[in-house]
Amino acid sequence: MRKRDLFRALSDRTLRVAVLAGGPGSEREVSRRSGTAAHASLAAAGFPADLVLIDAALPEPFPWDVAFLALHGSFGEDGTIQLLLEERGIPYTGSPSDASRNAFDKILAKSLFVHHAVPTPGFTTVGKGDDAFARRSAASEVGFPMVVKPSREGSSVGISIVRAREELDAAFDLAFRSDARVLCEEFIRGREMTVGILEGRALPIVEMIPKREFFDFDAKYVDTGTEYRVNPDLPEIVSRAVQSAALAAHRALRCEHFSRVDVMYSEKRGPMVLEVNTLPGLTERSLLPKAAGAAGVGYGELCERMVRLGLERAAARRGAKKAARG
């Protein structure tokens, strides 16, 4: 379908949308929930949408006009499926392949934060083949308490807070189950917040108050006791600083259209960016829809905006290729 026809199909609700969910990683079930919610919303709006559960391959053939990415973790969020879609000229939602790769690799993302002067906790790295001396050296460099996390994983899978040397080996063993490279990060005491980014602007802050030690996988998806405060009680200067740091992180990784940026706010050090999620959750507990709702963007409108932005990028790329050919 040509560019003009695609936008007409969006307006007429005849655009064929494939909501891609599942994936091969540890976040498959969370992705399925996101996909189910997005599919229900698009179908209710009148689009001929299909929920398509995938593993580690793009469906063949691909009879849809656009891919709505509800994938999390490896293959879906690391730039792989984005590159496959780009190579076939299929419009899709979310950041492009390079930005997805930048954000999913926590070590690469931290390096880009430092390069672009985005405030972030101090860190060092350890490889799976490194010996006990390297692990102890990393701990000495960062100091206790410290956070140990796999470089390429999501939803807080494989993360430990290490408060003493005798806890190191268990933390590294857990993280190395998910990735061969591990990030050792300074632990920041403060308030845990997230900032959604939509079309180049920061949405209202959401503060997470888990009943657990930190906002881990269970706090996100299982524990009903986790409290969320939209537009928490903060001085305006603090709110602006948190949102500014989040937007700077989004831009540093070259993200597009939308993302969700996790930030720790310390009274002593201000906002400290932890990571950027390029395909944040879209479940009933997810934070980007909460923030968008607080800004007056309902769930259905949010999903439709994501589709429109993907179409606009695809059209711009086609135009650039046509201009380059003369």
C-alpha positions as CSV (number, residue, x, y, z in Angstrom):
1,M,0.0,0.0,0.0
2,R,1.4,3.4,-0.9
3,K,2.1,6.2,1.6
4,R,-1.1,8.1,0.9
5,D,-3.2,5.0,1.0
6,L,-1.7,4.0,4.4
7,F,-2.6,7.2,6.0
8,R,-6.1,7.0,4.5
9,A,-6.4,3.5,5.8
10,L,-5.4,4.8,9.3
11,S,-8.1,7.5,9.1
12,D,-10.7,5.0,7.7
13,R,-9.8,2.3,10.2
14,T,-9.0,-0.1,7.4
15,L,-5.2,-0.3,8.2
16,R,-4.2,-3.9,8.8
17,V,-2.2,-4.0,12.1
18,A,-0.2,-6.9,13.4
19,V,0.3,-6.7,17.1
20,L,3.5,-8.6,17.6
21,A,4.0,-10.1,21.1
22,G,5.7,-13.0,22.8
23,G,9.3,-13.4,21.8
24,P,12.0,-15.9,23.0
25,G,13.1,-14.2,26.2
26,S,12.2,-14.2,29.9
27,E,9.6,-11.4,29.3
28,R,7.4,-13.5,27.0
29,E,4.4,-13.6,29.3
30,V,4.6,-9.8,30.1
31,S,4.8,-9.2,26.3
32,R,1.7,-11.3,25.7
33,R,-0.2,-9.2,28.3
34,S,1.0,-6.0,26.6
35,G,0.0,-7.3,23.2
36,T,-3.4,-8.5,24.4
37,A,-4.2,-5.1,25.8
38,A,-3.0,-3.2,22.7
39,H,-4.8,-5.5,20.3
40,A,-8.1,-5.2,22.3
41,S,-7.8,-1.4,22.1
42,L,-7.0,-1.2,18.3
43,A,-9.8,-3.8,17.6
44,A,-12.3,-1.7,19.7
45,A,-11.3,1.3,17.6
46,G,-12.3,-0.5,14.5
47,F,-9.0,-1.6,13.1
48,P,-8.6,-5.0,11.5
49,A,-5.9,-6.0,14.0
50,D,-4.4,-9.4,14.7
51,L,-2.5,-10.5,17.8
52,V,0.4,-12.4,16.5
53,L,2.5,-14.4,19.0
54,I,6.0,-14.9,17.7
55,D,9.3,-16.5,18.9
56,A,12.5,-15.3,17.2
57,A,11.4,-14.7,13.6
58,L,9.3,-12.4,11.6
59,P,6.1,-14.0,10.3
60,E,6.3,-15.2,6.7
61,P,4.5,-14.0,4.7
62,F,3.6,-10.6,6.4
63,P,0.2,-9.6,5.1
64,W,-0.3,-6.6,7.4
65,D,0.4,-2.9,6.7
66,V,2.1,-2.1,10.0
67,A,3.7,-3.9,12.9
68,F,2.7,-2.8,16.4
69,L,5.6,-4.0,18.6
70,A,4.4,-5.2,22.0
71,L,7.6,-7.2,22.5
72,H,10.0,-6.9,25.5
73,G,13.4,-8.2,26.0
74,S,15.7,-10.0,23.5
75,F,14.8,-10.1,19.9
76,G,12.0,-7.6,20.4
77,E,13.6,-4.7,22.2
78,D,17.3,-5.1,21.3
79,G,17.0,-3.9,17.7
80,T,16.8,-7.3,16.0
81,I,13.1,-7.3,14.8
82,Q,13.4,-3.5,14.1
83,L,16.2,-4.2,11.7
84,L,14.3,-7.1,10.0
85,L,11.3,-4.8,9.5
86,E,13.5,-2.0,8.2
87,E,15.1,-4.3,5.6
88,R,11.6,-5.2,4.3
89,G,10.3,-1.6,4.4
90,I,7.5,-2.5,6.9
91,P,6.3,0.4,9.1
92,Y,6.5,-0.4,12.9
93,T,6.1,1.3,16.2
94,G,8.8,2.5,18.6
95,S,12.4,3.5,18.2
96,P,14.6,2.4,15.3
97,S,17.0,-0.5,15.4
98,D,20.1,1.6,16.4
99,A,18.4,3.3,19.3
100,S,16.8,0.0,20.5
101,R,20.2,-1.6,20.5
102,N,21.7,1.4,22.5
103,A,19.0,1.3,25.2
104,F,18.8,-2.5,25.6
105,D,22.5,-2.9,26.2
106,K,22.8,-1.2,29.7
107,I,26.6,-0.9,29.4
108,L,26.4,0.8,26.1
109,A,23.6,3.0,27.3
110,K,25.6,4.1,30.4
111,S,28.6,5.0,28.2
112,L,26.3,7.2,26.1
113,F,24.8,8.8,29.2
114,V,28.3,9.7,30.3
115,H,29.3,11.0,26.9
116,H,26.2,13.2,26.7
117,A,26.5,14.4,30.4
118,V,23.3,12.7,31.4
119,P,23.4,12.2,35.2
120,T,23.7,8.5,36.0
121,P,25.2,6.4,38.9
122,G,28.8,5.4,38.8
123,F,29.5,2.0,37.3
124,T,32.0,-0.6,36.1
125,T,31.7,-3.9,34.2
126,V,32.6,-7.5,34.7
127,G,32.7,-10.3,32.1
128,K,31.7,-13.9,32.7
129,G,35.2,-15.1,32.1
130,D,36.8,-12.7,34.6
131,D,38.3,-14.2,37.7
132,A,37.5,-13.5,41.4
133,F,40.0,-10.7,41.5
134,A,38.1,-8.8,38.8
135,R,34.9,-9.2,40.7
136,R,36.5,-7.9,43.9
137,S,38.1,-5.0,42.1
138,A,34.7,-4.0,40.6
139,A,33.2,-4.1,44.1
140,S,36.0,-2.0,45.4
141,E,35.7,0.5,42.6
142,V,31.9,1.0,43.0
143,G,31.6,0.4,46.7
144,F,28.8,-1.1,48.8
145,P,26.0,-1.2,48.5
146,M,26.0,-1.8,44.8
147,V,23.6,-3.1,42.1
148,V,24.6,-6.0,40.0
149,K,22.6,-6.6,36.8
150,P,23.0,-8.3,33.5
151,S,23.8,-5.9,30.7
152,R,21.1,-7.2,28.3
153,E,17.9,-8.1,30.1
154,G,14.7,-6.3,31.1
155,S,12.0,-6.2,33.8
156,S,14.6,-6.2,36.5
157,V,15.4,-9.9,35.8
158,G,18.7,-11.0,37.3
159,I,19.2,-7.9,39.4
160,S,20.6,-8.0,43.0
161,I,21.5,-5.4,45.5
162,V,24.8,-6.4,47.1
163,R,25.5,-4.9,50.5
164,A,28.5,-7.0,51.6
165,R,31.4,-8.9,49.9
166,E,30.1,-12.3,50.9
167,E,27.0,-11.6,48.7
168,L,29.0,-11.0,45.5
169,D,29.3,-14.5,44.1
170,A,25.6,-15.2,44.3
171,A,24.7,-11.9,42.7
172,F,27.2,-12.5,39.8
173,D,26.0,-16.0,39.3
174,L,22.4,-14.8,39.0
175,A,23.3,-12.0,36.6
176,F,25.5,-14.3,34.4
177,R,22.5,-16.6,33.9
178,S,21.1,-13.9,31.6
179,D,24.1,-12.4,30.0
180,A,27.9,-12.8,29.7
181,R,28.5,-9.1,30.7
182,V,27.4,-7.6,34.0
183,L,27.0,-4.1,35.1
184,C,28.1,-3.1,38.6
185,E,26.4,0.1,39.5
186,E,26.5,2.5,42.4
187,F,23.4,2.1,44.6
188,I,21.5,5.4,44.9
189,R,19.3,5.9,47.9
190,G,16.2,7.9,47.0
191,R,12.8,7.9,45.4
192,E,12.2,5.7,42.4
193,M,10.5,7.4,39.6
194,T,9.8,6.9,35.9
195,V,9.1,9.4,33.2
196,G,7.3,8.6,30.0
197,I,8.4,10.4,26.8
198,L,5.9,10.9,24.0
199,E,6.6,12.8,20.8
200,G,9.5,14.7,22.2
201,R,8.1,15.8,25.5
202,A,8.2,14.5,29.0
203,L,5.0,13.2,30.5
204,P,4.0,13.5,34.2
205,I,6.2,11.7,36.6
206,V,5.1,8.4,38.2
207,E,6.7,7.4,41.5
208,M,6.8,3.7,42.4
209,I,6.6,2.7,46.0
210,P,7.1,-1.0,46.3
211,K,6.6,-3.0,49.4
212,R,9.6,-5.0,48.4
213,E,13.3,-4.0,48.7
214,F,13.2,-2.4,45.3
215,F,11.0,-2.3,42.1
216,D,11.9,-5.8,40.9
217,F,10.0,-8.1,38.6
218,D,7.5,-9.2,41.3
219,A,6.9,-5.6,42.4
220,K,6.1,-4.7,38.7
221,Y,3.9,-7.6,37.7
222,V,2.8,-9.7,40.8
223,D,2.7,-7.7,44.0
224,T,-0.6,-5.8,44.3
225,G,0.8,-3.8,47.2
226,T,3.0,-1.7,44.9
227,E,1.9,1.9,45.1
228,Y,2.0,4.3,42.1
229,R,1.8,8.1,42.5
230,V,1.2,10.1,39.4
231,N,2.5,13.7,39.7
232,P,4.0,13.0,43.2
233,D,4.4,15.8,45.7
234,L,7.7,17.4,44.5
235,P,8.9,21.0,44.3
236,E,8.4,22.2,40.8
237,I,12.2,22.7,40.4
238,V,12.7,19.0,41.2
239,S,10.0,17.8,38.9
240,R,11.5,19.8,36.0
241,A,15.0,18.4,36.8
242,V,13.7,14.8,36.8
243,Q,11.8,15.3,33.5
244,S,14.8,17.1,32.0
245,A,17.2,14.3,32.9
246,A,14.7,11.7,31.4
247,L,14.4,13.6,28.1
248,A,18.2,14.0,27.9
249,A,18.6,10.3,28.3
250,H,15.9,9.6,25.6
251,R,17.8,11.9,23.2
252,A,21.3,10.6,24.1
253,L,20.3,7.1,22.9
254,R,18.6,8.6,19.8
255,C,15.2,7.2,20.7
256,E,12.1,8.1,18.7
257,H,8.4,8.6,19.3
258,F,8.1,7.2,22.9
259,S,10.0,5.6,25.7
260,R,10.0,5.3,29.5
261,V,13.0,6.5,31.5
262,D,13.7,5.1,35.0
263,V,15.2,7.6,37.4
264,M,16.3,7.6,41.0
265,Y,15.9,11.0,42.7
266,S,18.4,11.6,45.5
267,E,18.1,14.7,47.7
268,K,21.9,15.0,47.8
269,R,22.6,14.3,44.1
270,G,19.4,15.1,42.2
271,P,18.0,12.9,39.5
272,M,20.1,9.9,38.4
273,V,19.0,8.1,35.2
274,L,19.1,4.3,35.5
275,E,17.9,3.1,32.1
276,V,15.6,3.8,29.1
277,N,12.9,1.4,28.0
278,T,12.2,1.7,24.3
279,L,9.2,-0.7,24.3
280,P,7.7,-0.2,27.8
281,G,4.9,-2.4,29.0
282,L,1.3,-1.8,27.9
283,T,-0.4,-3.9,30.5
284,E,-3.1,-2.7,33.0
285,R,-0.3,-2.1,35.5
286,S,2.1,-0.4,33.1
287,L,3.5,3.0,33.7
288,L,3.6,4.7,30.3
289,P,-0.2,4.4,29.9
290,K,-0.6,5.8,33.5
291,A,1.6,8.8,32.6
292,A,0.0,9.4,29.2
293,G,-3.5,9.3,30.9
294,A,-2.4,11.9,33.4
295,A,-1.5,14.1,30.4
296,G,-4.9,13.6,28.8
297,V,-3.9,10.9,26.4
298,G,-6.1,7.9,26.8
299,Y,-5.0,4.3,26.2
300,G,-6.7,4.0,22.8
301,E,-5.3,7.4,21.6
302,L,-1.8,6.4,22.8
303,C,-1.9,3.2,20.7
304,E,-3.2,5.0,17.7
305,R,-0.5,7.7,18.0
306,M,2.1,5.0,18.1
307,V,0.8,3.6,14.8
308,R,0.7,7.0,13.2
309,L,4.2,7.8,14.2
310,G,5.5,4.6,12.8
311,L,3.7,5.4,9.4
312,E,5.2,8.9,9.3
313,R,8.7,7.5,9.9
314,A,8.3,4.9,7.1
315,A,7.0,7.6,4.7
316,A,10.0,9.8,5.5
317,R,12.4,7.0,4.9
318,R,10.8,6.2,1.5
319,G,11.0,9.9,0.6
320,A,14.7,10.1,1.6
321,K,15.5,7.0,-0.5
322,K,13.6,8.4,-3.5
323,A,15.4,11.8,-3.2
324,A,18.8,10.0,-3.0
325,R,18.0,8.2,-6.2
326,G,17.4,11.5,-7.9
